Amino acid sequence: MSKFWSFTAGALSGALVGGVVTLLFTPKSGDDLIADAEARWNAAVDEANRAKEEKRQELEMEFEMGKQP
């Protein structure tokens, strides 16, 4: 389990450093960057919700088929 936490800490640290470097060296203004980040986040959330709903429907159908004799 120690390797997992070490990996997680390293990944989070790398993401934080990468984010800060990106913010410091980006040619866009802060407002534009925030708007783009929010748009990407919302797109990712929407895609995850669509995938979740598709998987839920698939599993419900398999469950119903499994209940039939």
C-alpha positions as CSV (number, residue, x, y, z in Angstrom):
1,M,0.0,0.0,0.0
2,S,3.0,2.3,0.6
3,K,3.8,2.2,-3.1
4,F,0.3,3.3,-4.0
5,W,0.4,6.3,-1.7
6,S,3.9,7.2,-3.0
7,F,2.6,7.0,-6.6
8,T,-0.5,9.1,-5.7
9,A,1.5,11.7,-3.9
10,G,3.9,11.9,-6.9
11,A,1.0,12.2,-9.4
12,L,-0.7,14.9,-7.4
13,S,2.5,16.8,-7.0
14,G,3.3,16.5,-10.7
15,A,-0.2,17.7,-11.6
16,L,0.1,20.7,-9.3
17,V,3.5,21.7,-10.6
18,G,2.3,21.2,-14.2
19,G,-0.7,23.4,-13.5
20,V,1.4,26.2,-12.0
21,V,3.9,26.1,-14.8
22,T,1.1,26.2,-17.4
23,L,-0.5,29.2,-15.6
24,L,2.8,31.0,-15.5
25,F,3.8,30.5,-19.1
26,T,0.5,30.5,-21.0
27,P,-0.1,33.3,-23.5
28,K,-3.8,33.6,-22.6
29,S,-5.1,35.9,-19.9
30,G,-6.3,34.4,-16.6
31,D,-9.9,34.9,-17.4
32,D,-9.6,33.1,-20.8
33,L,-7.6,30.3,-19.3
34,I,-10.2,29.8,-16.5
35,A,-13.0,29.9,-19.1
36,D,-11.3,27.2,-21.2
37,A,-10.6,25.1,-18.1
38,E,-14.2,25.3,-17.0
39,A,-15.4,24.4,-20.5
40,R,-13.0,21.3,-20.6
41,W,-14.2,20.3,-17.1
42,N,-17.8,20.6,-18.1
43,A,-17.3,18.6,-21.3
44,A,-15.5,15.9,-19.3
45,V,-18.3,15.8,-16.7
46,D,-21.0,15.6,-19.4
47,E,-19.1,12.8,-21.2
48,A,-18.7,10.9,-17.9
49,N,-22.4,11.3,-17.2
50,R,-23.3,10.0,-20.6
51,A,-21.0,7.0,-20.2
52,K,-22.5,6.3,-16.7
53,E,-26.0,6.4,-18.1
54,E,-25.2,4.1,-21.0
55,K,-23.5,1.6,-18.7
56,R,-26.4,1.8,-16.2
57,Q,-28.9,1.0,-19.1
58,E,-26.7,-1.8,-20.3
59,L,-26.4,-3.4,-16.8
60,E,-30.2,-3.0,-16.2
61,M,-30.9,-4.8,-19.5
62,E,-28.5,-7.6,-18.6
63,F,-30.1,-7.9,-15.2
64,E,-33.6,-8.1,-16.6
65,M,-32.4,-10.7,-19.1
66,G,-30.8,-12.7,-16.3
67,K,-34.0,-12.8,-14.3
68,Q,-36.0,-14.4,-17.2
69,P,-36.2,-18.2,-17.0
